[in-house]
Amino acid sequence: MKTSNSAPSFWSGVAASEYFFEDTADYSSWACGLLESGYDSKNICVLAGLFDENNLFELRLWHSRALGDLGFGDINPRARFLAHLRGYAEEFLDGKRDFRDITQHFHELQMDKDDELLCTFDALHYGFWDFAYMDMSELGISSMDDFPRATTEACHNLLSRIKEGEQVGAGDAEEAV
């Protein structure tokens, strides 16, 4: 669930070829955002102009070329995964996503990747939907009104761990992604 007029963040765009944008138009929206932020290259311009394109192969090709222009062409799978988490967390903290959206998204990633970085978000997701049956006191939640604050704290913690370069996950870093 995207909020209206929200564009993918820079970091969500770096990770998009592994964790796809929610809509094909997100690729060109991301490229337009780069242009507005002062990034410019032939590949970014072409991608920005592909707003009505529905061919994911072509969008991913131009996206990959734009990433190369930005110096992210050889980013490893773990770095893409962390970039994706960073992008969503930043979008939440910037008010572009609500706490239900980010906990749902990270819950789905947790089910797919079983990564320790996402455990708190998984607990927040289940806790919100099954609040009457769960003890959320460990996360400082005593009422439904506490979920946005707890999600904000979880996002700040996640960003700190990513910044510290912590590579926590299930198994080897490459296998975790």
N, C-alpha and C positions, 0 to 999 in steps of 0.2 A: 504494500500500500504506500504509494508515494503521495506526498502532499502536493498541492497544486504549485505550479511554477518552480519546482525544485529541479535543479540540474545535477547530474552526477558530479561528485567532487573530483578534483585532480587525482587523488589516490584511488578512488573507485575506478577511474578511467585507466590508470596504470594496470590495475588488476583485471580489467574487463575481459580480456581474452581468455582468462581462466574461469572467472565468475561473471557470467554475462550480465550486461545491463538488462534492466527490466523490460525494455522496449527497444526496438531497432532505432527509433529516433534518438535514444539516449547517446548513441555514438556521435551523431552530428551535434547534439546539444553540448556534449563534452568538448568537442573540437571548437565549437563557437565560443565556449567559455574560455578555452585556451587563447583564442584570438583576442577576446576582450581583455584577457590578463596580460597581453603583450607577447605571447608565444606565437611564432609565425613560421610556417614552412609550406612548401607546395603540398605535402601530404596532409597536413592539418587543414589547409584550405579545401582540398578535395573532399576530405571527410566531412568538413562542415557543410559542404554543398550537397551531401547525399541524404538530406533530411527525409525524403520520401522513399528511399531505398529500403527494400525489404529482404534483399539477398544478404543473409548473414555472412556467407563466405566472403563476399566483396567488402562488407563493412569491417570484418575482422582483418582482412588483408590491409586495408587502408589504415585501420587502427594500429596494426602492428608496425606499419611504416612510420606512422606518426610517433609511436613510442620510440622507434629507432632514432628519429630526429631529436627527441627529447633526451636521449641517452639511456633509455630503459629497454633497449632491444634485447639484451641478454639477461634480463632479470630472472632469477631462478624461481621455481614453483613456491618455495616457502616465502620468499620475499613478496611474490604476487599475493599470496594468501594474507600475509600481514598488511600489505598495502590495501587490500580489500577491507579488512577489519578496520584499519585506520580510517579509510574513507567513510564508512558507515558511521563510525563513532564520531568523527568530526561533523558529519551531516546532522547527527542527532544533537550534538552540543551547539551547533549553529541554528537549531530550530527548524531544520528542513525535514526532519522525521520525528514522529512521536515515539514514545517509549514502547508502545505495543508493536509498532512496525519493526523497530530494531531488535526487540527481544524475539519476535517471531522469526525474523531473518537469521539471527545468530543461532536460534534453536534449530532451524533447518540445517545450517552449516554444521552445528554440533552433531546432529544425527548422521551427517555425511562424513565428517572428518574426525569426530571424537577427540577434539583438541581441548586441552586444559584451559586455554585462554578463554574459552566460551562457556565454561561450567556455570559461572555466576549468571550469565544471560539465560542459560537453559533453566536454571532454578527460578529466575524472575519470570520467565515465560510460563512455566507450569504453575508457579505461585499465583500469578495474576488470574489465570483461568480457573484454578482450583483453590482459591484463597480460603474458602470455608473449610477445606479439608487439610490444609497444610500449615505447618508452623514456620513462619518466615522471620521469627525473632532473630535468628543468626545473621540475617541481612539488615536488621534494624527496622523491620516492617511490622507494624501493628495494625495498620488500616490500609484500605485501598489507596488512600491519598499519598502513601509513602512510596509507591512504585516509581513515580517520575524521579524523585530524589535518589532512590537506590540505583536506578538505571544511570543517572548522571554520575554517581560515584563509581559505578562499574565501568563506565566509558572512560573516565579520567584514569582509573586504575589500568585499564587495558592500554590506553595510550602511553602511560608511563612504562609499562612492561615492554611495549613495542620499542619505545625510545631507548630503553636500556639494552635492547638487543636480545632480550630473553627469547630463546628458541624452545619454548615449552610445547610439547605435543605428544601424541601417541607414537612411540617408536622413533626411528630416525627422522630427522627434519625433512628429508626429501620424501620419505614414505608418508609422512603426516599430511601431505598435500595431495 
